[in-house]
Amino acid sequence: MEIRNALFTTAVPAHFFEMSQAELKNVNNNFIWFNPNIRDRYKEKIQQKKYIDSLIQLNLKDNDLVKQLVLHFSKNGSEAPGDCGKFSDDLVKNMEWLNTETGKGCCSDHSQVLIAYSLLANINTREVHNIAHTFNEYYDRQLKKWVWIDPQYCLMAKDSNNNYLSLLEIQNSFKK
């Protein structure tokens, strides 16, 4: 598997998905998910910044904040030829393009935009992909763990006790 933040992609061993946010920083200093210098450089260009700031002011729990971020831009993507990755080399343009009334982009476009929105909302988010699909995990500060979310389809997973699941927990549930 690979994970990425808004700036780089790297292959990682499976145990990376068991690490906390602090442990990741100790293992590899490239995994600095929230960098104020990066945020400040882009925030003036991003039209959605006011909306994101308004959500932050509501003091929502992390899971509610992330849900609102995804619902703001995701319309389940598009299957139109040439839509996937159309603006993947221009994050600001990709953010504007997905934030329309109709579905645009593919899974990796949605994942990239969630990372950017989350960065602006002070939520640590990483992209995870396999051969068929791209999705995210965010670090939920209240739950003190990574939580899986598919921003293209606005999906999150819960167990039978209504607890949100990480990718590792989802994977382990299939091993039982």
Phi, psi and chi 1 to 4 in degrees:
 res  aa     phi    psi   chi1   chi2   chi3   chi4
   1 MET       -  161.1  -69.1 -161.3  173.7      -
   2 GLU  -127.5  151.5  -65.4 -177.5  -15.5      -
   3 ILE  -130.1  154.5   59.0  175.2      -      -
   4 ARG  -148.8  155.6   77.4  174.6  179.1  176.0
   5 ASN  -106.7 -163.4   64.7   14.3      -      -
   6 ALA   -67.0  -12.0      -      -      -      -
   7 LEU  -113.9  -22.7  -58.0  175.7      -      -
   8 PHE  -153.8  162.9   76.3   97.7      -      -
   9 THR  -126.6  142.3  -57.8      -      -      -
  10 THR  -150.3  145.4 -171.4      -      -      -
  11 ALA   -75.6  141.4      -      -      -      -
  12 VAL  -136.7  151.7  -64.3      -      -      -
  13 PRO   -72.5  159.2   20.6  -26.7      -      -
  14 ALA   -57.0  -32.1      -      -      -      -
  15 HIS   -65.8  -14.1   75.6  -84.3      -      -
  16 PHE   -61.6  -26.9  -92.8   56.7      -      -
  17 PHE   -79.4   -7.4  -65.6   93.9      -      -
  18 GLU   -97.1   -8.1  -61.0  170.4    9.1      -
  19 MET   -85.2  147.2  -66.9 -178.9  173.6      -
  20 SER   -77.9  171.5   70.9      -      -      -
  21 GLN   -58.1  -45.1 -176.4  176.1  -17.4      -
  22 ALA   -64.9  -40.7      -      -      -      -
  23 GLU   -63.2  -38.7  -70.4  171.3  -42.7      -
  24 LEU   -61.3  -42.3  -83.9  175.2      -      -
  25 LYS   -63.3  -34.8  -74.0 -177.3 -178.5  179.4
  26 ASN   -71.2  -33.1  -70.2  -27.4      -      -
  27 VAL   -75.5  -42.0  169.3      -      -      -
  28 ASN  -151.3  115.2 -174.9  -25.0      -      -
  29 ASN   -71.8   -3.8   63.7    6.7      -      -
  30 ASN   -71.2  -20.0  -72.3  -30.5      -      -
  31 PHE   -86.1   56.4  -70.2   95.6      -      -
  32 ILE   -99.8   99.3  -61.4  172.0      -      -
  33 TRP   -73.9  -32.2  -53.6  106.8      -      -
  34 PHE  -119.4  110.3  175.3   70.0      -      -
  35 ASN  -118.3  109.0 -176.6  -34.5      -      -
  36 PRO   -57.8  -31.7  -20.6   29.4      -      -
  37 ASN   -65.1  -41.4  -64.5  -33.3      -      -
  38 ILE   -67.2  -46.7  -65.4  166.5      -      -
  39 ARG   -57.4  -47.1 -177.5 -161.3   66.4 -143.4
  40 ASP   -65.5  -33.2  -68.0  -17.5      -      -
  41 ARG   -66.6  -34.3 -169.6  170.0   87.5 -149.5
  42 TYR   -96.7  -23.2  -77.2   98.9      -      -
  43 LYS   -63.4  -28.5   74.6  176.8  174.7 -178.9
  44 GLU   -71.6  -23.7  -64.7  -55.2  -40.5      -
  45 LYS   -85.9  -14.7  -62.5  178.7 -176.6 -179.9
  46 ILE   -96.5  114.5  -62.1  170.8      -      -
  47 GLN   -63.1  -30.6  -63.6  174.2    0.3      -
  48 GLN   -80.8    0.1  -62.2   82.9    6.2      -
  49 LYS   -59.3  -40.0  179.5   68.9  172.4  118.5
  50 LYS   -62.7  -41.4  -74.5 -176.0 -178.3  178.7
  51 TYR   -63.5  -45.7  173.9   74.8      -      -
  52 ILE   -61.7  -43.4  -66.1  168.1      -      -
  53 ASP   -61.3  -37.4  -74.1  -17.0      -      -
  54 SER   -65.5  -35.5   72.2      -      -      -
  55 LEU   -67.4  -40.9  -69.9  176.5      -      -
  56 ILE   -59.8  -39.7  -67.0  168.3      -      -
  57 GLN   -63.8  -20.8  -63.9  -58.2  -42.6      -
  58 LEU   -77.5   -9.2  -64.2  174.4      -      -
  59 ASN    53.1   46.3  -67.0  -42.6      -      -
  60 LEU   -71.5  156.5  -60.1  170.2      -      -
  61 LYS   -64.0  155.7  -69.3 -179.5 -178.4  176.7
  62 ASP   -56.5  -42.3  -72.7  -10.1      -      -
  63 ASN   -65.7  -35.8   61.0   15.1      -      -
  64 ASP   -71.3  -37.4  -67.7  -34.7      -      -
  65 LEU   -64.3  -47.5  176.9   56.3      -      -
  66 VAL   -62.6  -41.0  170.2      -      -      -
  67 LYS   -58.4  -45.7  -73.0 -179.8 -153.3  175.4
  68 GLN   -64.2  -38.3  -69.2  -57.2  -48.8      -
  69 LEU   -60.9  -47.1  -66.4  173.1      -      -
  70 VAL   -65.3  -45.5  168.9      -      -      -
  71 LEU   -63.7  -22.6  -69.2  170.9      -      -
  72 HIS   -68.8  -35.7 -176.2   67.5      -      -
  73 PHE  -116.2  -20.5   70.5   84.8      -      -
  74 SER   -89.9  127.3 -176.2      -      -      -
  75 LYS  -125.2   33.6  -50.3  -64.2 -176.2  -71.4
  76 ASN    71.6   15.2  -67.4  -29.2      -      -
  77 GLY    72.7 -168.9      -      -      -      -
  78 SER  -140.4  150.9  167.9      -      -      -
  79 GLU  -108.2   11.7  -65.4 -177.2   15.9      -
  80 ALA   -66.2  137.9      -      -      -      -
  81 PRO   -58.2  135.2  -19.2   28.5      -      -
  82 GLY    83.9   -1.9      -      -      -      -
  83 ASP   -76.8  -29.4 -110.8    9.7      -      -
  84 CYS   -73.0  122.2 -174.0      -      -      -
  85 GLY    72.0   18.0      -      -      -      -
  86 LYS   -55.3  -39.5 -172.1  172.2 -176.2  176.3
  87 PHE  -124.3   29.9  -63.2  110.7      -      -
  88 SER   -65.3  -17.9   62.1      -      -      -
  89 ASP   -90.7    0.0   60.7  -19.2      -      -
  90 ASP  -136.2   93.1 -174.3  -24.7      -      -
  91 LEU   -57.7  -44.6  179.0   58.6      -      -
  92 VAL   -63.1  -43.5  174.1      -      -      -
  93 LYS   -65.2  -39.0 -169.8  176.0 -105.5 -172.3
  94 ASN   -61.7  -40.4 -159.5   17.2      -      -
  95 MET   -62.8  -42.3  -68.0  169.0   78.1      -
  96 GLU   -69.9  -39.9  -67.1  168.4    2.3      -
  97 TRP   -65.1  -42.0 -178.7   58.2      -      -
  98 LEU   -72.4  -26.7  -72.0 -175.5      -      -
  99 ASN   -84.3   60.8 -169.3   26.0      -      -
 100 THR  -125.7  179.1   61.9      -      -      -
 101 GLU   -76.7  -22.1  -66.8  -59.4  -45.3      -
 102 THR  -112.6  160.4   59.4      -      -      -
 103 GLY   -66.0  133.8      -      -      -      -
 104 LYS  -136.1  155.0  -57.5  -88.2 -173.1 -151.8
 105 GLY    73.9  175.0      -      -      -      -
 106 CYS  -115.6 -173.1   61.5      -      -      -
 107 CYS   -57.6  -41.7   53.8      -      -      -
 108 SER   -69.6  -31.8   59.6      -      -      -
 109 ASP   -63.4  -45.4  -63.8  -40.3      -      -
 110 HIS   -64.3  -40.8  -73.5   79.3      -      -
 111 SER   -62.6  -44.3  176.7      -      -      -
 112 GLN   -62.1  -41.8 -177.7 -176.2   41.2      -
 113 VAL   -69.0  -39.0  169.3      -      -      -
 114 LEU   -61.6  -39.8  177.8   58.0      -      -
 115 ILE   -59.7  -45.2  -69.5  168.3      -      -
 116 ALA   -65.5  -47.3      -      -      -      -
 117 TYR   -58.4  -45.1  -86.7   38.7      -      -
 118 SER   -63.1  -39.9  -61.8      -      -      -
 119 LEU   -58.2  -42.5 -174.2   68.1      -      -
 120 LEU   -70.1  -24.4  -64.5  169.5      -      -
 121 ALA   -97.6    9.0      -      -      -      -
 122 ASN    64.3   32.3  -57.8  -37.6      -      -
 123 ILE  -111.4  127.1  -59.7  -75.7      -      -
 124 ASN   -78.3  122.8  -65.5  -32.9      -      -
 125 THR  -134.3  142.1  -56.5      -      -      -
 126 ARG  -129.8  152.9   60.1 -170.2 -178.4 -169.7
 127 GLU   -96.5  139.9  177.6  179.6  -81.1      -
 128 VAL  -130.7  138.1 -176.5      -      -      -
 129 HIS  -144.1  152.7   56.1   94.0      -      -
 130 ASN  -118.4 -166.4   58.4   30.9      -      -
 131 ILE   -66.6  -23.1 -163.1  163.4      -      -
 132 ALA  -110.3  -20.4      -      -      -      -
 133 HIS  -156.9  156.7 -165.3   55.7      -      -
 134 THR  -122.3  137.0  -57.3      -      -      -
 135 PHE  -149.2 -171.5   35.4   86.3      -      -
 136 ASN  -134.2  165.4  -62.5   88.5      -      -
 137 GLU  -131.6  143.3  -78.0 -171.1  -52.9      -
 138 TYR  -121.3  153.4   70.4   92.3      -      -
 139 TYR   -89.9  113.2 -168.6   79.9      -      -
 140 ASP   -87.1  113.9 -169.3  -61.9      -      -
 141 ARG   -70.5  -27.9  -65.6  169.0  -71.9 -162.2
 142 GLN   -76.3  -41.2  -69.9   80.8   39.5      -
 143 LEU   -83.0  -15.0  -60.0  176.0      -      -
 144 LYS    57.5   46.2  -64.3 -176.1 -179.0    4.7
 145 LYS  -163.2  166.1   69.8  176.4 -164.9  171.1
 146 TRP   -77.6  141.9  -67.5   97.3      -      -
 147 VAL  -127.0  132.7  175.0      -      -      -
 148 TRP   -77.7  141.0  177.2   83.9      -      -
 149 ILE  -149.6  140.6 -175.1  165.8      -      -
 150 ASP  -107.5  101.7 -176.3  -31.2      -      -
 151 PRO   -71.0  -23.9   25.0  -31.9      -      -
 152 GLN   -66.8  -41.6 -178.5  177.7    7.1      -
 153 TYR  -106.9    6.3  -62.3  110.3      -      -
 154 CYS    55.6   50.7  -56.6      -      -      -
 155 LEU  -116.3  144.5  -63.3  172.3      -      -
 156 MET  -136.3  156.2  -63.9  174.8   78.7      -
 157 ALA  -110.4  142.2      -      -      -      -
 158 LYS  -129.3  154.4  -70.4 -177.0  175.5 -179.0
 159 ASP   -89.1 -175.6   64.5   14.4      -      -
 160 SER   -66.9  -15.5   59.0      -      -      -
 161 ASN   -97.3   12.3  -65.8  -42.0      -      -
 162 ASN    71.7   22.6 -146.9   28.9      -      -
 163 ASN   -93.5  135.9  -62.1  -49.1      -      -
 164 TYR   -66.6  145.0  -71.6  104.4      -      -
 165 LEU  -111.8  147.7  -61.1  173.3      -      -
 166 SER   -85.7  168.8   70.2      -      -      -
 167 LEU   -59.9  -41.8 -178.3   60.3      -      -
 168 LEU   -62.4  -41.1 -178.1   64.7      -      -
 169 GLU   -66.2  -37.5  -69.6  168.4  -34.1      -
 170 ILE   -63.5  -48.7  -66.2  168.3      -      -
 171 GLN   -58.1  -45.2 -177.2 -179.2    8.3      -
 172 ASN   -65.7  -30.7  -72.4  -18.7      -      -
 173 SER   -65.0  -26.8   72.9      -      -      -
 174 PHE   -81.9  -13.5  -74.2  100.6      -      -
 175 LYS   -83.6  -15.7  -68.5  179.4 -179.2  177.4
 176 LYS   -76.7      -  -65.4  178.2 -177.6  178.5
